[in-house]
């Protein structure tokens, strides 16, 4: 999904290459258009009870007060998108992809 040299800098910027994945049905079985693209996996080091996932400051339907899961995968459609993770009401990370390379098909 990502190049070996991909990392998150201290300000939340993702540096490295997000490879283009052609078939990732497990990401969203119901929406075929989300089964290909660039994905960013992250494993949280903290724990909690509930979490909210936001894209550009907004949580989509079903992404609020979810049961905590330390392993998350975001589908990154644009370098301008910012993804954040709140755990038990506190933001734990905000990811920016401006400096990342998004491979194309």
C-alpha positions in Angstrom: 0.0 0.0 0.0 2.9 2.4 0.8 6.5 2.5 0.0 9.0 1.3 2.6 10.3 4.8 3.2 6.8 6.3 4.0 6.5 7.9 7.5 4.5 10.5 9.4 6.4 13.6 10.5 5.9 15.3 13.8 3.4 17.7 12.4 1.2 14.9 10.9 2.5 15.2 7.3 2.8 11.9 5.5 6.0 11.7 3.6 6.5 8.9 1.0 4.6 7.1 -1.7 1.1 5.7 -1.5 0.9 3.0 -4.1 -2.1 2.6 -6.4 -4.1 -0.5 -5.4 -6.3 -1.9 -8.2 -8.6 -4.2 -6.3 -9.3 -3.8 -2.5 -12.8 -5.1 -2.1 -12.4 -5.4 1.7 -12.1 -1.7 2.1 -15.8 -1.1 1.1 -17.7 -4.2 -0.1 -20.8 -2.0 -0.9 -19.1 0.7 -2.9 -17.1 -0.5 -5.9 -15.7 3.0 -6.6 -13.8 2.9 -3.3 -12.2 -0.5 -4.1 -9.3 1.0 -5.9 -7.0 4.0 -5.2 -4.4 5.1 -2.7 -4.7 3.8 0.8 -2.9 4.7 4.0 -2.8 2.2 6.9 -2.0 3.4 10.4 -1.8 1.6 13.7 -2.5 3.7 16.8 -0.3 3.3 19.8 -2.9 4.5 22.3 -6.1 2.8 23.2 -9.6 3.9 24.1 -13.3 3.0 23.9 -14.8 5.1 21.1 -13.4 6.7 18.1 -14.4 9.1 15.3 -12.8 9.3 11.9 -12.9 12.7 10.1 -12.1 13.8 6.6 -11.5 17.5 6.2 -13.0 18.1 9.6 -16.3 16.1 9.0 -17.2 12.6 10.0 -19.2 10.6 7.5 -22.2 8.6 8.4 -21.2 5.6 10.6 -17.7 7.1 11.4 -18.7 8.7 14.7 -18.5 7.0 18.1 -17.3 3.7 16.6 -15.8 1.0 18.7 -12.1 1.6 19.1 -9.8 -0.2 16.6 -6.1 0.5 16.7 -5.7 -0.5 13.0 -7.2 2.0 10.5 -7.0 2.4 6.7 -7.8 5.6 4.9 -8.5 5.9 1.2 -6.7 9.1 0.1 -8.4 10.6 -3.0 -6.6 14.0 -2.9 -3.3 15.3 -1.5 -5.4 18.2 -0.1 -7.5 15.9 2.2 -6.8 16.0 5.9 -7.8 12.9 8.0 -8.1 13.0 11.7 -8.8 10.4 14.4 -10.5 11.3 17.7 -10.4 8.8 20.5 -12.8 9.2 23.4 -13.4 12.8 22.3 -9.8 13.9 21.9 -7.9 14.2 18.6 -5.0 11.9 18.6 -3.6 12.5 15.1 -4.3 14.7 12.1 -2.8 13.4 8.8 -1.9 15.7 5.9 -0.9 14.3 2.5 0.4 17.4 0.8 3.9 16.1 0.7 3.0 12.5 -0.2 3.2 11.0 -3.7 0.0 9.4 -4.8 0.7 6.9 -7.6 -1.8 6.7 -10.4 -3.3 3.7 -12.1 
